[in-house]
Amino acid sequence: MSAPAGTQQGTRPGGRSAQKRAAVHRAVAELLAEQADLTLPVVAARAGVHPTTLYRRWGSVGDLLADVATSRFTGEVVVPDTGSLRADLERWAADVATDVSDPDVLMLMRAAVGAGESGACACRGDREEQLAALLDRERARGGRPPTVARAAEVLLGAIYYRAIFTETPGTPEWARGLVEVLLPS
Amino acid sequence: MSAPAGTQQGTRPGGRSAQKRAAVHRAVAELLAEQADLTLPVVAARAGVHPTTLYRRWGSVGDLLADVATSRFTGEVVVPDTGSLRADLERWAADVATDVSDPDVLMLMRAAVGAGESGACACRGDREEQLAALLDRERARGGRPPTVARAAEVLLGAIYYRAIFTETPGTPEWARGLVEVLLPS
């Protein structure tokens, strides 16, 4: 599958160079696909716990990561209750932005995403439930708030995008401004 | 650091159980932090290429991942030019949503994010530049489009959020609807 390593002849002609690049790209894709090295036995050995304990309690690495991530990702954000949906959302968005700009949280989020679907889902933690609570309260006041899905896509979408996919996580002030996108005044 | 493995006494009392959970959580965090196993020598060995070639051409794993990801993540999306910013953005958003709902692309995105900052940044590929081209064209027509940053946060933010952090990537139809959030009519 890989390019033969012993066939150099002189100073790497174009075709040989392109072959190497293709081989390297293929190797990266293969290695990434295999990167399932965080197994329950590996965690058990590191933690000094019997693997059966982990299997009994968590069942899979995904479940375990979800547990770690949930307990880590939702500790810092409280559900505000100011009496105004806009103010609640502004405060909540600013808190989430502050939380995910912490390098430790960011590292854990990236690792959880890298560990696959259940790890990635764990990054939402209880945040959509917190949003649901804010939006329900507005509905009880007689308002017509957006859906939880729309609020999550716009607010968490933008905050996570900035934190994970760019080099500049958003500031709390910027996060507050996102609420204007969700609820144009 | 880890809980001693030889001190069980009977059927795991509460304190012992909580200790185990803490030890497991700590182990996961440590292992995730150390997960830098995709190195240039590892890739070189898999690809059948001399490591020096990789160091010379890419410099770091981050640069290499960025190269792989960029060539993979931006192949399928063309920059539409319908004469209308709204229609251009709808078509572009639908194409991006289709692209990232491909399980192979999603796997590569997750792995790139897991590999750290430069891998994550590579997931944007040329997409912000494509957005900039659409928005510049609107400006040349005399319109007042949103900034690239705002358009990326809202459109890519929501599309990536659905694809990566939920179990249900967005449909092209849903992605088209996001343009209404960015450009309320």
Interface residues (C-beta under 8 A of the other chain):
Chain A: S2 A3 P4 A5 K20 R21 A23 V24 H25 R26 A27 V28 A29 E30 L31 L32 A33 Q35 D37 L38 V42 V43 A44 R46 A47 G48 V49 H50 T53 L54 R57 L64 L65 D67 V68 S71 M107 L108 R110 A111 A112 V113 G114 A115 G116 E117 A120 C121 C123 R124 R150 A152 E153 V154 L156 G157 A158 I159 Y160 Y161 R162 I164 F165 T166 E167 L178 V181 L182 P184
Chain B: S2 A3 P4 A5 K20 R21 A23 V24 H25 R26 A27 V28 A29 E30 L31 L32 A33 Q35 D37 L38 V42 V43 A44 R46 A47 G48 V49 H50 T53 L54 R57 L64 L65 D67 V68 S71 M107 L108 R110 A111 A112 V113 G114 A115 G116 E117 A120 C121 C123 R124 R150 A152 E153 V154 L156 G157 A158 I159 Y160 Y161 R162 I164 F165 T166 E167 L178 V181 L182 P184
